[in-house]
């Protein structure tokens, strides 16, 4: 429960729990955003076709990673609630079901990547050289889809138990290995052959394989409760449990996918707003990712702690936790937004390769970000950390879909193509959808309809 309701000793334990749940997840989010750019950056010397090919492959992998995250998040919510209900057997069953479903979902993509890339990549890019290089990358990294799915499921399940450090350590190891592998295999350093784009693919494959080995190896070496036996893995074949998991998780998966496609559409349309707008957007995205990382970690802590209380039937404590995380989010927003506002000149020095017009645009766009980002972060905390903790997935799916695809994106597209607004105002329009769903999300939380005990059929 929040600090106001507990003793001094328990307060320290509570804050320690929040920090241990939040910071490793935030650090891993930052790591993943940097790692996602590593392959693209490190093939830069191979020319524009190589950059385009690896960038295209990275976008395809990203869309599937979103799908994986939806499945893994469903598992983590169930595990958190079952832990609250002191039912670890059901935690194990949830893990087994998710591993089975995740494998079944990813296998067709593994086959499509491994055996059909040269056919279907041609449908989304007309350049034969880009198609050949992208297909080469996708064929080599086809097994990564299964590795990444299993990693995501184990990491989400462990985080729901409060273990966030081990996934971070494995992620750091994979990132370092991937970058070192890129250096060795792309350009042929340290006595390795120069494989170009294929070298980046092999580095990714090896890094992911070893990351999986570390995660699963740790689970079994520690004789952790998630070190499932063959008999426990067979629990995943229960048709009733599979249908129940799918009914719960599919809205989550759809929500993640709709968000990913919509977010990509915003960036695609921005390309028609001018070169300066696209350049500024390219700078803003990593800044946004870094800014959001901590709040994603905090939302993860909120979802785990609130989910446990809901699973235990402690709705009043879950409500107090929601109010506590709301307050701490507002405080952190004031601190971080103020800091970024005054750090804007420093940001301009870091990205000094921009021309004068783009530099001025970046300065003003960062100002808009500082003034409006609070609405996006508050919604994120309430949706990811509160509503999803109670399994309120259908409400979030419907709300996100309507505000993005009926209002947010159409208005943004119309503004780009039908007006001559400065990118400062266009960027502000990207926050419109969060403004529109702010009140519905508040009403949903106040109604307490999200307070579901998922441990009961």
PyMOL commands that set and color helices and strands:
alter all, ss='L'
color gray80, all
select helices_A, chain A and resi 3-5+8-42+44-46+48-84+88-124+128-140+142-160+165-186+197-221+230-237+239-273+275-311+315-342+344-350+356-390+393-418+423-429+432-447
alter helices_A, ss='H'
color red, helices_A
deselect
rebuild
show_as cartoon
